[in-house]
Amino acid sequence: MARAGSDAQTRGLPATVESVARHALVSRQTVSNAMNAPGRVRPDTLARVMASIDELGYRPNRVARSLRTRSTRMLGYRIEPARDGVSSPVLDRFVHALAATARGAGYHLVLFTTDDETTELETYDDLIRTNAVDAFVLSGLHYVDPRQRWLTERGAPSVAFGRSWGVEDDSLWVDVDGAAGTAQAVDHLVEAGHRRIAFVGSPADNAVGDDRLDGWRTAMRRHALPTRDASIRGVDSLETGARATAKLLDAAQPPTAIVCASDTLAAGCLHQAAATGLQVGRDIALVGFDDSQVAALLQPGLSSVRQPLEEVGSEIVRLLTAVLAGDEPRVPHVLLTPTLVVRESSAFHQVAP
C-alpha cells in the first residue's frame, strides 16, 4: 500500500512540502527543519524525510527559500590550484567525501579557486555579500592563518580541515594527527628490525610538514635512535624525493629505511633507490604518507599512512550543521588518528648489520 502523498506524484502534480510530510509521516515543520536545519532532526527521521524527498522528486524553490530564510543550503569551498597541471590527490579525495556527506545533510558545495590568499578573501567577501552560501569549508591552513578570523569577524560560519596553527581562538576545525602517523611508521619499521631510519619531508615552516617531522623525531627518540643528519626537507615533488634519497644513500652509514611526508616524495625516493640498484622492500624500506591511489600502483606497493578523509568530511559537516542550527558545538576541535597501510615496500624484516 502506497504511503499518503504518492497520489499527487501519480497524477503528475509537483511534490510539495505537505505531500512530503504525508509520505514521511511527519509534520510540515519537520520537513522544513530537515531541509533548513537538519541538526534539529533525529537522524532516523531525517533519513526518512530525505528518502521521501528523493522518492517524490520534491524540488524546493531555492530562490524563494533563500529570500525567506536567507539560507541557500550551499557551502563554499576553495579548491587548491593545481601545481604543474596536477591537482592534489588527497584534496580530490577529500572533496568527494565532503560533497557526499554534505549532500546527505541536505547541502551542496560551491567550488571555486583563486590564485592567492588576497583574492581568496575577496571571493569570500563577494559570496557573503551576495548571500551565495551559508558557510565555508577551509583547507590548507598555515601558521597564523587569517582566514577563519576574517570570516568570524564578518559573521560567516566556517570549519577548517586543518588546525589553527599559531592562533589562539575559538575557530572550528577537524584535522588528522600527522605526528601520530609518522610515529606509527617509525614504530612499524623498528619492529621490522630497522635502526637507521631517515625522514624526507616538506619545507621548514610548513605547518603540516613540521607536524609530521615532529612525529618522526619523537618516535626515533623514544626508541633511542639517532636523528642527526637523518632528515632532509624540500618542496613536495618527485625531484625532492630523488635528490634526498641520493644524498642519504651517499652517507657513511646510509639509512635502511625512509619515512616520507607524502606519497609524492616517497615515489621519488623509490625511483632513486631502484636506480642505484637497491630493491625497495628488501634492501631498503620505504613508507609514504596519505595513501593516495599511486601508493598501491607503485612497484613494489608503497606502505603509506592513510588519512580518514571520509570521517573528516563527516565531522566538518556535523560541526557546520550544528552552528547553522544555532547550536554551540560541545567539541569544537576534532583530531583524528590516521592508520598505517603496510605493503611490500616495508613488509620484510630487516636483519640489522
Contacts in CASP RR format, 6 or more apart in sequence:
PFRMAT RR
TARGET T0000
AUTHOR 0000-0000-0000
METHOD contacts of the structure
MODEL  1
MARAGSDAQTRGLPATVESVARHALVSRQTVSNAMNAPGRVRPDTLARVM
ASIDELGYRPNRVARSLRTRSTRMLGYRIEPARDGVSSPVLDRFVHALAA
TARGAGYHLVLFTTDDETTELETYDDLIRTNAVDAFVLSGLHYVDPRQRW
LTERGAPSVAFGRSWGVEDDSLWVDVDGAAGTAQAVDHLVEAGHRRIAFV
GSPADNAVGDDRLDGWRTAMRRHALPTRDASIRGVDSLETGARATAKLLD
AAQPPTAIVCASDTLAAGCLHQAAATGLQVGRDIALVGFDDSQVAALLQP
GLSSVRQPLEEVGSEIVRLLTAVLAGDEPRVPHVLLTPTLVVRESSAFHQ
VAP
3 22 0 8 1.000
3 23 0 8 1.000
3 24 0 8 1.000
3 25 0 8 1.000
3 52 0 8 1.000
4 22 0 8 1.000
4 23 0 8 1.000
4 25 0 8 1.000
5 19 0 8 1.000
5 20 0 8 1.000
5 22 0 8 1.000
5 23 0 8 1.000
5 56 0 8 1.000
6 23 0 8 1.000
6 55 0 8 1.000
6 56 0 8 1.000
8 14 0 8 1.000
8 15 0 8 1.000
8 16 0 8 1.000
8 19 0 8 1.000
8 56 0 8 1.000
9 15 0 8 1.000
9 19 0 8 1.000
9 56 0 8 1.000
9 57 0 8 1.000
14 59 0 8 1.000
15 53 0 8 1.000
15 56 0 8 1.000
15 57 0 8 1.000
15 58 0 8 1.000
15 59 0 8 1.000
16 58 0 8 1.000
17 28 0 8 1.000
17 31 0 8 1.000
17 32 0 8 1.000
17 58 0 8 1.000
17 60 0 8 1.000
18 28 0 8 1.000
19 56 0 8 1.000
19 58 0 8 1.000
20 31 0 8 1.000
20 49 0 8 1.000
20 52 0 8 1.000
20 53 0 8 1.000
20 56 0 8 1.000
20 58 0 8 1.000
21 27 0 8 1.000
21 28 0 8 1.000
21 30 0 8 1.000
21 31 0 8 1.000
23 52 0 8 1.000
23 55 0 8 1.000
23 56 0 8 1.000
24 30 0 8 1.000
24 31 0 8 1.000
24 45 0 8 1.000
24 48 0 8 1.000
24 49 0 8 1.000
24 51 0 8 1.000
24 52 0 8 1.000
25 48 0 8 1.000
26 45 0 8 1.000
26 48 0 8 1.000
26 49 0 8 1.000
30 41 0 8 1.000
30 45 0 8 1.000
30 49 0 8 1.000
31 49 0 8 1.000
31 53 0 8 1.000
33 39 0 8 1.000
33 40 0 8 1.000
33 41 0 8 1.000
34 41 0 8 1.000
34 45 0 8 1.000
34 46 0 8 1.000
34 49 0 8 1.000
34 50 0 8 1.000
34 53 0 8 1.000
35 53 0 8 1.000
35 60 0 8 1.000
35 65 0 8 1.000
35 73 0 8 1.000
35 106 0 8 1.000
36 65 0 8 1.000
36 69 0 8 1.000
36 71 0 8 1.000
36 73 0 8 1.000
37 321 0 8 1.000
37 324 0 8 1.000
37 325 0 8 1.000
37 326 0 8 1.000
38 46 0 8 1.000
38 105 0 8 1.000
38 106 0 8 1.000
38 321 0 8 1.000
38 325 0 8 1.000
39 46 0 8 1.000
39 105 0 8 1.000
39 321 0 8 1.000
39 322 0 8 1.000
39 325 0 8 1.000
39 327 0 8 1.000
40 325 0 8 1.000
41 49 0 8 1.000
50 104 0 8 1.000
50 106 0 8 1.000
52 58 0 8 1.000
62 72 0 8 1.000
62 73 0 8 1.000
65 71 0 8 1.000
66 72 0 8 1.000
66 131 0 8 1.000
70 131 0 8 1.000
71 134 0 8 1.000
71 324 0 8 1.000
72 131 0 8 1.000
72 132 0 8 1.000
72 133 0 8 1.000
72 134 0 8 1.000
73 106 0 8 1.000
73 107 0 8 1.000
73 108 0 8 1.000
73 134 0 8 1.000
74 107 0 8 1.000
74 108 0 8 1.000
74 109 0 8 1.000
74 110 0 8 1.000
74 132 0 8 1.000
74 133 0 8 1.000
74 134 0 8 1.000
75 102 0 8 1.000
75 107 0 8 1.000
75 108 0 8 1.000
75 109 0 8 1.000
75 110 0 8 1.000
75 133 0 8 1.000
75 134 0 8 1.000
75 135 0 8 1.000
75 136 0 8 1.000
75 137 0 8 1.000
75 320 0 8 1.000
76 109 0 8 1.000
76 110 0 8 1.000
76 111 0 8 1.000
76 112 0 8 1.000
76 127 0 8 1.000
76 133 0 8 1.000
76 135 0 8 1.000
76 136 0 8 1.000
76 137 0 8 1.000
77 95 0 8 1.000
77 98 0 8 1.000
77 109 0 8 1.000
77 110 0 8 1.000
77 111 0 8 1.000
77 112 0 8 1.000
77 136 0 8 1.000
77 137 0 8 1.000
77 138 0 8 1.000
77 139 0 8 1.000
78 111 0 8 1.000
78 112 0 8 1.000
78 113 0 8 1.000
78 114 0 8 1.000
78 120 0 8 1.000
78 123 0 8 1.000
78 138 0 8 1.000
78 139 0 8 1.000
79 87 0 8 1.000
79 91 0 8 1.000
79 95 0 8 1.000
79 111 0 8 1.000
79 112 0 8 1.000
79 113 0 8 1.000
80 87 0 8 1.000
80 88 0 8 1.000
80 91 0 8 1.000
80 113 0 8 1.000
80 139 0 8 1.000
80 140 0 8 1.000
81 113 0 8 1.000
81 114 0 8 1.000
81 115 0 8 1.000
89 263 0 8 1.000
89 290 0 8 1.000
89 292 0 8 1.000
89 293 0 8 1.000
89 294 0 8 1.000
90 290 0 8 1.000
90 292 0 8 1.000
90 307 0 8 1.000
90 309 0 8 1.000
91 139 0 8 1.000
93 292 0 8 1.000
93 309 0 8 1.000
94 139 0 8 1.000
94 161 0 8 1.000
94 309 0 8 1.000
94 312 0 8 1.000
94 313 0 8 1.000
95 109 0 8 1.000
95 111 0 8 1.000
97 309 0 8 1.000
97 310 0 8 1.000
97 312 0 8 1.000
97 313 0 8 1.000
97 314 0 8 1.000
98 109 0 8 1.000
98 137 0 8 1.000
98 312 0 8 1.000
98 313 0 8 1.000
98 316 0 8 1.000
98 317 0 8 1.000
99 108 0 8 1.000
99 109 0 8 1.000
101 310 0 8 1.000
101 313 0 8 1.000
101 314 0 8 1.000
101 316 0 8 1.000
101 317 0 8 1.000
102 108 0 8 1.000
102 109 0 8 1.000
102 317 0 8 1.000
105 317 0 8 1.000
105 321 0 8 1.000
107 134 0 8 1.000
107 317 0 8 1.000
107 320 0 8 1.000
107 321 0 8 1.000
109 137 0 8 1.000
110 127 0 8 1.000
110 132 0 8 1.000
110 133 0 8 1.000
112 123 0 8 1.000
114 120 0 8 1.000
114 122 0 8 1.000
114 123 0 8 1.000
117 146 0 8 1.000
117 147 0 8 1.000
120 147 0 8 1.000
121 146 0 8 1.000
121 147 0 8 1.000
121 150 0 8 1.000
124 136 0 8 1.000
124 147 0 8 1.000
124 150 0 8 1.000
124 151 0 8 1.000
124 156 0 8 1.000
125 154 0 8 1.000
126 132 0 8 1.000
127 133 0 8 1.000
127 136 0 8 1.000
128 154 0 8 1.000
128 156 0 8 1.000
134 157 0 8 1.000
134 324 0 8 1.000
135 156 0 8 1.000
135 157 0 8 1.000
135 158 0 8 1.000
135 159 0 8 1.000
135 320 0 8 1.000
135 323 0 8 1.000
135 324 0 8 1.000
136 151 0 8 1.000
136 156 0 8 1.000
136 157 0 8 1.000
136 158 0 8 1.000
137 158 0 8 1.000
137 159 0 8 1.000
137 160 0 8 1.000
137 161 0 8 1.000
137 316 0 8 1.000
137 320 0 8 1.000
138 147 0 8 1.000
138 148 0 8 1.000
138 158 0 8 1.000
138 159 0 8 1.000
138 160 0 8 1.000
138 161 0 8 1.000
138 162 0 8 1.000
139 160 0 8 1.000
139 161 0 8 1.000
139 162 0 8 1.000
140 161 0 8 1.000
140 162 0 8 1.000
140 208 0 8 1.000
141 147 0 8 1.000
141 148 0 8 1.000
141 160 0 8 1.000
141 161 0 8 1.000
141 162 0 8 1.000
141 163 0 8 1.000
141 164 0 8 1.000
141 165 0 8 1.000
141 173 0 8 1.000
141 207 0 8 1.000
142 165 0 8 1.000
142 206 0 8 1.000
142 207 0 8 1.000
143 165 0 8 1.000
143 166 0 8 1.000
143 205 0 8 1.000
143 207 0 8 1.000
144 165 0 8 1.000
144 166 0 8 1.000
144 167 0 8 1.000
145 164 0 8 1.000
145 165 0 8 1.000
145 167 0 8 1.000
147 158 0 8 1.000
147 160 0 8 1.000
148 158 0 8 1.000
148 160 0 8 1.000
148 164 0 8 1.000
148 167 0 8 1.000
148 169 0 8 1.000
148 171 0 8 1.000
148 173 0 8 1.000
149 167 0 8 1.000
149 169 0 8 1.000
149 171 0 8 1.000
151 157 0 8 1.000
151 158 0 8 1.000
152 158 0 8 1.000
152 169 0 8 1.000
152 171 0 8 1.000
157 320 0 8 1.000
157 323 0 8 1.000
157 324 0 8 1.000
158 171 0 8 1.000
158 172 0 8 1.000
159 172 0 8 1.000
159 173 0 8 1.000
159 174 0 8 1.000
159 316 0 8 1.000
159 319 0 8 1.000
159 320 0 8 1.000
159 323 0 8 1.000
160 171 0 8 1.000
160 172 0 8 1.000
160 173 0 8 1.000
160 174 0 8 1.000
160 175 0 8 1.000
161 173 0 8 1.000
161 174 0 8 1.000
161 175 0 8 1.000
161 312 0 8 1.000
161 313 0 8 1.000
161 316 0 8 1.000
162 173 0 8 1.000
162 174 0 8 1.000
162 175 0 8 1.000
163 173 0 8 1.000
163 175 0 8 1.000
163 207 0 8 1.000
163 333 0 8 1.000
163 335 0 8 1.000
164 171 0 8 1.000
164 173 0 8 1.000
165 207 0 8 1.000
170 332 0 8 1.000
171 332 0 8 1.000
172 319 0 8 1.000
172 320 0 8 1.000
172 323 0 8 1.000
172 329 0 8 1.000
172 332 0 8 1.000
172 333 0 8 1.000
173 332 0 8 1.000
173 333 0 8 1.000
173 334 0 8 1.000
174 312 0 8 1.000
174 313 0 8 1.000
174 315 0 8 1.000
174 316 0 8 1.000
174 319 0 8 1.000
174 333 0 8 1.000
174 334 0 8 1.000
174 336 0 8 1.000
175 312 0 8 1.000
175 333 0 8 1.000
175 334 0 8 1.000
175 335 0 8 1.000
175 336 0 8 1.000
176 307 0 8 1.000
176 308 0 8 1.000
176 312 0 8 1.000
176 335 0 8 1.000
176 336 0 8 1.000
176 337 0 8 1.000
176 338 0 8 1.000
177 211 0 8 1.000
177 335 0 8 1.000
177 336 0 8 1.000
177 337 0 8 1.000
177 338 0 8 1.000
178 208 0 8 1.000
178 211 0 8 1.000
178 212 0 8 1.000
178 215 0 8 1.000
178 289 0 8 1.000
178 305 0 8 1.000
178 338 0 8 1.000
179 211 0 8 1.000
179 212 0 8 1.000
179 214 0 8 1.000
179 215 0 8 1.000
179 218 0 8 1.000
180 215 0 8 1.000
180 337 0 8 1.000
180 338 0 8 1.000
181 212 0 8 1.000
181 215 0 8 1.000
181 289 0 8 1.000
181 305 0 8 1.000
181 337 0 8 1.000
181 338 0 8 1.000
181 340 0 8 1.000
182 199 0 8 1.000
182 212 0 8 1.000
182 213 0 8 1.000
182 215 0 8 1.000
182 216 0 8 1.000
182 219 0 8 1.000
182 259 0 8 1.000
182 261 0 8 1.000
182 289 0 8 1.000
182 305 0 8 1.000
183 215 0 8 1.000
183 216 0 8 1.000
183 218 0 8 1.000
183 219 0 8 1.000
184 305 0 8 1.000
184 338 0 8 1.000
184 339 0 8 1.000
184 340 0 8 1.000
185 216 0 8 1.000
185 259 0 8 1.000
185 287 0 8 1.000
185 288 0 8 1.000
185 289 0 8 1.000
185 303 0 8 1.000
185 305 0 8 1.000
185 340 0 8 1.000
186 197 0 8 1.000
186 215 0 8 1.000
186 216 0 8 1.000
186 219 0 8 1.000
186 220 0 8 1.000
186 223 0 8 1.000
186 259 0 8 1.000
187 219 0 8 1.000
187 223 0 8 1.000
188 287 0 8 1.000
188 303 0 8 1.000
188 340 0 8 1.000
188 342 0 8 1.000
188 346 0 8 1.000
189 197 0 8 1.000
189 257 0 8 1.000
189 259 0 8 1.000
189 285 0 8 1.000
189 287 0 8 1.000
189 346 0 8 1.000
189 350 0 8 1.000
190 197 0 8 1.000
190 223 0 8 1.000
190 225 0 8 1.000
192 257 0 8 1.000
192 285 0 8 1.000
192 346 0 8 1.000
192 347 0 8 1.000
192 348 0 8 1.000
192 349 0 8 1.000
192 350 0 8 1.000
193 349 0 8 1.000
193 350 0 8 1.000
193 351 0 8 1.000
193 352 0 8 1.000
194 256 0 8 1.000
194 257 0 8 1.000
194 285 0 8 1.000
194 350 0 8 1.000
194 352 0 8 1.000
195 225 0 8 1.000
195 256 0 8 1.000
195 352 0 8 1.000
196 225 0 8 1.000
196 226 0 8 1.000
196 230 0 8 1.000
196 253 0 8 1.000
196 254 0 8 1.000
196 255 0 8 1.000
196 256 0 8 1.000
196 257 0 8 1.000
197 216 0 8 1.000
197 220 0 8 1.000
197 225 0 8 1.000
197 230 0 8 1.000
197 255 0 8 1.000
197 256 0 8 1.000
197 257 0 8 1.000
197 258 0 8 1.000
197 259 0 8 1.000
198 230 0 8 1.000
198 231 0 8 1.000
198 232 0 8 1.000
198 248 0 8 1.000
198 255 0 8 1.000
198 257 0 8 1.000
198 258 0 8 1.000
198 259 0 8 1.000
199 213 0 8 1.000
199 216 0 8 1.000
199 217 0 8 1.000
199 230 0 8 1.000
199 231 0 8 1.000
199 232 0 8 1.000
199 258 0 8 1.000
199 259 0 8 1.000
199 260 0 8 1.000
199 261 0 8 1.000
200 231 0 8 1.000
200 232 0 8 1.000
200 233 0 8 1.000
200 240 0 8 1.000
200 241 0 8 1.000
200 244 0 8 1.000
200 245 0 8 1.000
200 248 0 8 1.000
200 258 0 8 1.000
200 259 0 8 1.000
200 260 0 8 1.000
200 261 0 8 1.000
200 265 0 8 1.000
200 266 0 8 1.000
200 269 0 8 1.000
201 209 0 8 1.000
201 212 0 8 1.000
201 213 0 8 1.000
201 231 0 8 1.000
201 232 0 8 1.000
201 233 0 8 1.000
201 234 0 8 1.000
201 236 0 8 1.000
201 240 0 8 1.000
201 244 0 8 1.000
201 260 0 8 1.000
201 261 0 8 1.000
201 262 0 8 1.000
201 265 0 8 1.000
202 208 0 8 1.000
202 209 0 8 1.000
202 212 0 8 1.000
202 233 0 8 1.000
202 234 0 8 1.000
202 235 0 8 1.000
202 236 0 8 1.000
202 261 0 8 1.000
202 262 0 8 1.000
203 209 0 8 1.000
203 233 0 8 1.000
203 234 0 8 1.000
203 235 0 8 1.000
204 210 0 8 1.000
204 233 0 8 1.000
208 261 0 8 1.000
209 233 0 8 1.000
209 261 0 8 1.000
212 261 0 8 1.000
212 289 0 8 1.000
213 231 0 8 1.000
213 233 0 8 1.000
213 261 0 8 1.000
216 227 0 8 1.000
216 231 0 8 1.000
216 259 0 8 1.000
217 227 0 8 1.000
217 231 0 8 1.000
220 226 0 8 1.000
220 227 0 8 1.000
220 230 0 8 1.000
221 227 0 8 1.000
229 251 0 8 1.000
230 248 0 8 1.000
230 255 0 8 1.000
232 244 0 8 1.000
232 247 0 8 1.000
232 248 0 8 1.000
234 240 0 8 1.000
234 244 0 8 1.000
236 261 0 8 1.000
236 262 0 8 1.000
236 264 0 8 1.000
236 265 0 8 1.000
237 264 0 8 1.000
237 265 0 8 1.000
238 264 0 8 1.000
238 265 0 8 1.000
238 267 0 8 1.000
238 268 0 8 1.000
238 271 0 8 1.000
239 268 0 8 1.000
240 265 0 8 1.000
240 268 0 8 1.000
241 260 0 8 1.000
241 265 0 8 1.000
241 266 0 8 1.000
241 267 0 8 1.000
241 268 0 8 1.000
241 269 0 8 1.000
241 272 0 8 1.000
242 268 0 8 1.000
242 269 0 8 1.000
242 271 0 8 1.000
242 272 0 8 1.000
243 272 0 8 1.000
244 265 0 8 1.000
244 269 0 8 1.000
245 258 0 8 1.000
245 268 0 8 1.000
245 269 0 8 1.000
245 272 0 8 1.000
245 273 0 8 1.000
246 272 0 8 1.000
246 276 0 8 1.000
248 254 0 8 1.000
248 255 0 8 1.000
248 258 0 8 1.000
249 255 0 8 1.000
249 272 0 8 1.000
249 273 0 8 1.000
249 276 0 8 1.000
249 278 0 8 1.000
255 284 0 8 1.000
256 284 0 8 1.000
256 285 0 8 1.000
256 350 0 8 1.000
256 352 0 8 1.000
257 284 0 8 1.000
257 285 0 8 1.000
257 286 0 8 1.000
257 287 0 8 1.000
257 346 0 8 1.000
257 350 0 8 1.000
258 266 0 8 1.000
258 269 0 8 1.000
258 284 0 8 1.000
258 285 0 8 1.000
258 286 0 8 1.000
258 287 0 8 1.000
259 287 0 8 1.000
259 288 0 8 1.000
260 266 0 8 1.000
260 269 0 8 1.000
260 286 0 8 1.000
260 287 0 8 1.000
260 288 0 8 1.000
260 289 0 8 1.000
261 288 0 8 1.000
261 289 0 8 1.000
262 288 0 8 1.000
262 289 0 8 1.000
262 290 0 8 1.000
263 288 0 8 1.000
263 289 0 8 1.000
263 290 0 8 1.000
263 291 0 8 1.000
263 292 0 8 1.000
263 294 0 8 1.000
263 295 0 8 1.000
263 302 0 8 1.000
263 304 0 8 1.000
265 288 0 8 1.000
266 286 0 8 1.000
266 287 0 8 1.000
266 288 0 8 1.000
266 289 0 8 1.000
266 295 0 8 1.000
266 302 0 8 1.000
266 304 0 8 1.000
266 345 0 8 1.000
267 294 0 8 1.000
267 298 0 8 1.000
267 302 0 8 1.000
269 286 0 8 1.000
270 280 0 8 1.000
270 286 0 8 1.000
270 298 0 8 1.000
270 302 0 8 1.000
270 345 0 8 1.000
273 280 0 8 1.000
273 283 0 8 1.000
273 284 0 8 1.000
273 286 0 8 1.000
274 280 0 8 1.000
277 283 0 8 1.000
278 284 0 8 1.000
280 286 0 8 1.000
280 300 0 8 1.000
280 345 0 8 1.000
281 300 0 8 1.000
281 344 0 8 1.000
281 345 0 8 1.000
281 346 0 8 1.000
281 347 0 8 1.000
281 348 0 8 1.000
282 348 0 8 1.000
285 303 0 8 1.000
285 345 0 8 1.000
285 346 0 8 1.000
285 348 0 8 1.000
285 350 0 8 1.000
286 302 0 8 1.000
286 303 0 8 1.000
286 345 0 8 1.000
286 346 0 8 1.000
287 302 0 8 1.000
287 303 0 8 1.000
287 304 0 8 1.000
287 305 0 8 1.000
287 340 0 8 1.000
287 345 0 8 1.000
287 346 0 8 1.000
288 295 0 8 1.000
288 302 0 8 1.000
288 303 0 8 1.000
288 304 0 8 1.000
288 305 0 8 1.000
289 304 0 8 1.000
289 305 0 8 1.000
290 304 0 8 1.000
290 305 0 8 1.000
290 306 0 8 1.000
290 307 0 8 1.000
291 304 0 8 1.000
291 305 0 8 1.000
291 306 0 8 1.000
291 307 0 8 1.000
291 341 0 8 1.000
292 304 0 8 1.000
294 302 0 8 1.000
295 301 0 8 1.000
295 302 0 8 1.000
295 303 0 8 1.000
295 304 0 8 1.000
295 341 0 8 1.000
295 343 0 8 1.000
296 302 0 8 1.000
296 343 0 8 1.000
298 345 0 8 1.000
300 343 0 8 1.000
300 344 0 8 1.000
300 345 0 8 1.000
301 343 0 8 1.000
301 344 0 8 1.000
301 345 0 8 1.000
302 343 0 8 1.000
302 345 0 8 1.000
303 340 0 8 1.000
303 341 0 8 1.000
303 342 0 8 1.000
303 343 0 8 1.000
303 344 0 8 1.000
303 345 0 8 1.000
303 346 0 8 1.000
303 347 0 8 1.000
304 340 0 8 1.000
304 341 0 8 1.000
304 343 0 8 1.000
305 338 0 8 1.000
305 339 0 8 1.000
305 340 0 8 1.000
305 341 0 8 1.000
306 338 0 8 1.000
306 339 0 8 1.000
306 340 0 8 1.000
306 341 0 8 1.000
307 336 0 8 1.000
307 338 0 8 1.000
308 336 0 8 1.000
308 337 0 8 1.000
308 338 0 8 1.000
308 339 0 8 1.000
311 336 0 8 1.000
312 336 0 8 1.000
315 334 0 8 1.000
315 336 0 8 1.000
319 329 0 8 1.000
319 332 0 8 1.000
319 334 0 8 1.000
322 328 0 8 1.000
322 329 0 8 1.000
323 329 0 8 1.000
END
